[in-house]
């Protein structure tokens, strides 16, 4: 059932097209919060925008503020603006910054910007300094981008290493499943997806919140079932409950108007 069809139904039953549109948007946003988490969090989005604005102003006043450059580059990575992150971090590395966070962030930015060879070299350098940085983040990113470039074998190698650091990672297992399937081993990929789902189900609640998106990718049928159930629930609400709510609101409004009329006609 399309959002357009739901909007038409709700609008005809409630008599409020704008209110119906807002209700549908809020409903789908709430549904996303409990399933894919693909839509942005408004509070987090505003905070990051404000922080990015402050960092830009700081760099206008002091272009050599390497800490501000690094922090803004990380925000750009989160927005998938990889070329901008490379541009921001290049002066830091040219100035001699050789710490693992800077090298790692620059490596990921280079991979995202399409500079695969340079990105791999930077990740190699970061891994030499700290192989377990952020619990295997280096190998996880290496595997992700190799998979995207079509290097299934290289992705499998990196993602298996990532799992030695992140034994409970649903994300790493789902990516490894995709790499196995891309390499032609559909059976092993299917088993890895099952393993990813079992890991998700057995995880504590706080871990499931962060891995929910990848769990749904391990078992795509689950969110589809939830989406259908949610659409049916919304349709039933529009068909059965919404008219009663609208009628009750109309009666209350009519009763208030009659009361005011009676007061105006009184002595």
C-alpha positions in Angstrom: 0.0 0.0 0.0 1.6 3.3 -1.1 2.0 6.4 1.0 -0.1 8.3 -1.5 -3.0 5.8 -1.2 -2.8 6.0 2.6 -2.8 9.8 2.4 -6.0 9.8 0.2 -7.8 7.4 2.6 -6.8 9.4 5.7 -7.7 12.7 4.1 -11.1 11.6 3.0 -11.9 10.1 6.5 -10.5 12.9 8.6 -11.1 15.9 6.3 -7.6 17.2 7.0 -5.1 16.6 4.2 -2.3 18.4 6.0 -2.9 16.6 9.3 -3.0 13.3 7.4 0.3 14.0 5.7 1.9 14.9 9.0 0.5 11.7 10.6 1.8 9.5 7.8 5.3 11.1 7.9 5.5 10.7 11.7 4.3 7.1 11.5 6.9 6.1 8.9 9.6 7.9 10.8 8.7 6.1 14.0 8.6 2.8 12.1 12.1 3.5 10.8 13.3 4.1 14.3 12.3 0.6 15.3 13.5 -1.1 12.1 16.1 0.2 9.5 17.1 3.5 11.2 17.9 4.9 7.7 16.1 8.2 8.3 18.1 10.8 10.1 17.6 11.5 13.8 16.5 15.2 13.9 18.2 16.0 17.2 21.5 14.4 16.1 21.2 16.0 12.7 20.8 19.5 14.1 23.6 19.0 16.6 26.0 17.9 13.9 25.1 20.7 11.7 25.6 23.2 14.5 29.0 21.6 15.3 30.1 21.6 11.7 29.2 25.3 11.4 31.2 26.1 14.4 34.2 24.2 13.1 34.0 26.0 9.8 34.0 29.3 11.5 37.0 28.2 13.6 38.9 27.3 10.5 38.1 30.7 8.9 39.7 32.3 11.9 42.6 29.8 12.2 43.2 27.6 9.0 45.9 25.8 10.8 43.7 24.4 13.6 44.4 20.7 12.9 42.0 19.4 15.6 39.1 21.3 14.0 40.1 20.0 10.6 40.1 16.4 11.8 36.8 16.7 13.6 35.1 18.3 10.6 36.6 15.6 8.3 34.9 13.0 10.5 31.6 14.8 10.2 32.1 14.8 6.4 32.7 11.1 6.4 29.4 10.6 8.2 27.8 12.6 5.3 29.6 10.6 2.7 31.4 13.7 1.5 34.7 11.8 1.1 36.5 14.2 -1.3 35.8 17.1 1.2 37.2 15.0 4.0 40.4 14.3 2.0 40.7 18.0 1.3 40.4 18.8 5.0 42.8 16.2 6.2 45.5 16.6 3.6 47.1 19.6 5.4 47.2 17.7 8.7 49.1 14.8 7.2 51.4 17.1 5.3 52.2 18.9 8.6 53.3 15.6 10.1 50.2 14.2 11.8 50.9 10.4 12.0 48.5 9.3 14.7 46.3 6.3 14.0 43.0 8.2 14.0 44.2 10.7 11.4 45.7 8.1 9.2 42.7 5.8 9.4 40.2 8.6 8.7 42.3 9.8 5.7 42.5 6.2 4.4 38.7 5.8 4.6 38.2 9.2 2.9 40.5 8.2 0.1 38.7 4.9 -0.5 35.4 6.7 -0.6 36.7 9.4 -2.9 37.9 6.7 -5.4 41.6 6.7 -4.5 41.8 3.0 -3.7 45.5 2.5 -3.9 46.3 5.4 -1.6 43.5 4.5 0.8 44.8 0.9 1.1 48.3 2.1 1.8 47.1 4.5 4.5 45.0 1.7 6.2 48.1 -0.6 6.0 50.1 2.1 7.8 47.4 2.5 10.4 47.3 -1.3 10.9 51.0 -1.4 11.4 50.7 1.1 14.2 47.6 -0.4 15.9 46.1 -3.5 14.3 43.2 -3.6 16.7 42.3 0.1 16.3 38.6 0.6 17.3 38.1 -3.1 17.6 39.0 -4.0 14.0 37.6 -0.9 12.3 40.5 -0.9 9.8 39.8 -4.3 8.5 36.0 -3.7 8.5 36.4 -0.6 6.3 38.9 -2.3 4.1 36.5 -5.2 3.6 33.6 -2.9 2.9 35.3 -0.9 0.2 36.9 -4.0 -1.4 33.5 -5.5 -1.6 32.1 -2.3 -3.2 35.0 -2.4 -5.8 34.2 -6.0 -6.7 37.2 -7.6 -5.0 35.3 -10.4 -3.3 38.3 -12.5 -2.3 40.1 -9.5 -0.8 36.9 -8.5 1.1 36.6 -12.0 2.6 40.1 -11.8 3.8 39.7 -8.4 5.5 36.2 -9.2 7.0 37.4 -12.5 8.5 40.2 -10.5 10.2 37.7 -8.0 11.4 35.7 -10.8 13.0 38.8 -11.8 15.1 38.5 -8.3 16.7 34.6 -8.1 16.6 33.4 -11.5 17.3 29.9 -10.3 17.9 29.6 -8.0 14.9 26.4 -8.5 12.9 27.6 -6.0 10.3 30.9 -7.8 9.7 29.0 -11.1 9.2 26.5 -9.6 6.8 29.3 -8.0 4.7 31.2 -11.3 4.8 28.0 -13.1 3.6 27.8 -10.6 0.7 31.4 -11.2 -0.1 31.0 -15.0 -0.1 28.0 -14.7 -2.4 29.9 -12.3 -4.7 32.6 -14.9 -4.9 30.1 -17.6 -6.0 29.7 -19.4 -2.7 26.0 -18.9 -2.1 25.7 -21.7 0.4 28.4 -20.3 2.7 26.8 -16.8 2.3 23.4 -18.1 3.4 25.0 -19.8 6.4 26.8 -16.6 7.4 23.5 -14.7 7.2 21.9 -17.2 9.5 24.8 -16.8 11.9 24.5 -13.0 11.7 20.8 -13.3 12.7 21.5 -15.6 15.5 24.2 -13.3 16.8 21.7 -10.4 16.7 18.9 -12.3 18.5 21.3 -13.4 21.2 22.8 -9.9 21.8 21.9 -7.6 24.6 19.3 -4.8 23.9 21.8 -2.0 23.6 23.8 -4.0 21.0 20.7 -4.9 19.0 19.8 -1.2 18.7 23.1 -0.4 17.0 23.1 -3.5 14.8 19.4 -3.5 13.8 19.9 -2.2 10.3 22.4 -5.0 9.5 20.2 -7.7 11.2 17.4 -6.7 8.8 19.8 -7.1 5.9 20.7 -10.5 7.2 16.9 -11.5 7.1 15.2 -9.1 4.7 11.9 -11.0 5.2 11.5 -9.6 8.7 11.2 -5.9 7.9 8.9 -6.7 5.0 6.5 -8.6 7.3 6.6 -5.7 9.8 6.0 -3.1 7.1 3.0 -5.1 5.8 1.6 -5.4 9.3 2.2 -1.7 10.0 0.4 -0.8 6.7 -2.5 -3.0 7.6 -2.7 -1.5 11.1 -2.7 2.0 9.6 -5.4 1.1 7.1 -7.6 -0.4 9.8 -7.1 2.7 11.9 -8.1 4.9 8.9 -11.1 2.7 8.1 -12.5 2.1 11.6 -11.0 4.4 14.3 -10.4 7.6 12.4 -14.1 8.2 11.5 -15.1 7.7 15.2 -12.4 10.1 16.4 -13.5 12.7 13.8 -17.1 12.3 14.7 -16.3 12.7 18.4 -14.3 15.8 17.8 -17.2 17.2 15.7 -19.7 16.5 18.5 -17.5 18.1 21.0 -17.0 21.2 18.8 -20.8 21.3 18.2 -21.6 21.0 21.8 -19.2 23.8 22.7 -20.7 26.0 20.0 -24.2 25.3 21.3 -23.2 26.1 24.9 -21.7 29.5 23.8 -24.9 30.3 21.8 -27.1 29.5 24.9 -24.9 31.7 27.0 -25.2 34.6 24.5 -29.0 34.2 24.4 -29.3 34.2 28.1 -30.5 37.1 30.3 
